[in-house]
Amino acid sequence: MNKMNRNLKQVKAYFTFVMAFVLMAFMTSCGGDKDNAGTANMISGGSSKTWKAAKETTASGDKDKLTSDEKDETMQFYSDGRFAMGGGGSLQTGTWTYDQAGRRLSLTFEGASESQNFTVEKLTDKEMDLVAGDGSKMEMKAE
């Protein structure tokens, strides 16, 4: 009986160790930059952050060359949920929200009743990759 309790304790300790290792491996694999969903603070910084388009691809994955006007456009996200997009003498404003669990960035332009939704494929402090509903993708860099 005593030997059986000792074996049971060893099995229990081994099981606990294996489960802790599996949990640690799972958490580590989810923490890579490529798989990182980031946070809303990474989008807006402490008070605001400015982003510029670096690369664009079509829905089929072909490179879509940025025009000089698109290269000059900036998008500034404010931590209070507002944004401003400008370049070439135009300015558009609105509000934004980020659903980290769903990896969804929603932009609602002033005067528009519907939001534009993007899947956030990658989000770090310096990079943000957005995929539109049609499958086109824009890679943005923080300034």
N, C-alpha and C positions, 0 to 999 in steps of 0.2 A: 504494500500500500504506500509506504513512504517513498519507494523507488518510483512508483507511478506518479506521485505528486511532483517529484523532482523532474521527471521527464515532461510532464505537463507544463511546468514552469519554464523549462528550456524551450519547448515548442512555442509557448506564448511569447517569450522574450525574442526568439528568432522571428516570429510573425510580426511583432511590433517593429523590430529593426527593418525588416523587408518593407513594410508599409511606409515607414518613415523615409526610406531610401526612394521608394517609388514616388511619394509625394514631392520630395526634394527634386527628383529628376523631372517630374512633370512641371513644377514651378519654374525650373531653370529653362526648360525647352520653350515655355510660353513667354519668357522674358527677353528673347532676342529682338534686336532692332527691327528686323523685317516684319516680325509678327506683332510689334508693339502698336496698340491702339492709341497710345498717348493719352493726354488729358486736355481739357479745355484750356488750361493754363499754358500749355505748349503752343496753342494757337494764338492766344492774345498776349502772352507774357504777363508781367505784373500789372501793367495798365494798358499797354497797346503794343502791337507787333506788326511790322510791315512785311509782306510777302510779294515775291515777283515770280512770274512763270519762267521756268528754266527749260522745259521740254514738253511737247505735246504729241500724243499719238492718237490715231483714229481708232474706231471700234475694232477694226481688223488688225490693229497692232502696228500699222505703218506709221512712220514718222510724219508728223504734220508740222511743217516749218512755221515757226512763229514769225509774224510780220513785225516790222520795226515798231508799229503802234502797240502791238501786243507785248513786245519786249519792254516798252516804256510804261506799261500799265502796272500799277501797284494796288495791292489790296491790304488795307489796314484793319485789323481786328482789335476791338477794344474789349477790355475785361468786363464791361457792363452789358455786353451783348449787342453792341452796335458794330457796324462795319462801314467802311468807305472804300469805294473802288474808283480809281481815277487814272487819267493819262490822256494825253492828246487834247487837253482843254475840256474834257468832260469829267463829271463827278456823279457817281451813283451811290446812294446810301441805303441802309436798311438795318435789319437785325439778323443775328445768327444764333444758332444753338448747336451744341455738340452732344450727341448721345454716344458716350464712350462704349457702352456695352454693345450697342448696335453698329458702332463704327460709322455713324451717319452725321454729316455736317449739313445743316439746313440753313439756307439763306433766303430771307424774305426782303425783297427790294421795296423801298417806299412806294406806296401807291399800288402795289401788287397784292392780290388776295391769296395767291398760292405761293408756296415756297419752292425753291429749287433744291433738290436733295442730291448729295454726293456721298458715295461710299469712300471712307478714308482707308486707303490701302496701306499707307505708311504714315506715321506721324512721330517725328522727333522734334527737338528744339530747333533744328536747322532745316528739316525737310518735311514736306507734306505732299503726298500723292493722292489726288482726288480722281475718282472714277464717276463719270456722269451716267445717267440712266441709259444712254445709248451705247455705253461701253467705251467711249473715248476717255482718254486719261490725260491729266495735266500734272506734271511734276513741278512743285514750287519750292523756292528757296527763301529762307528768312534773310532779311537784310540786317 
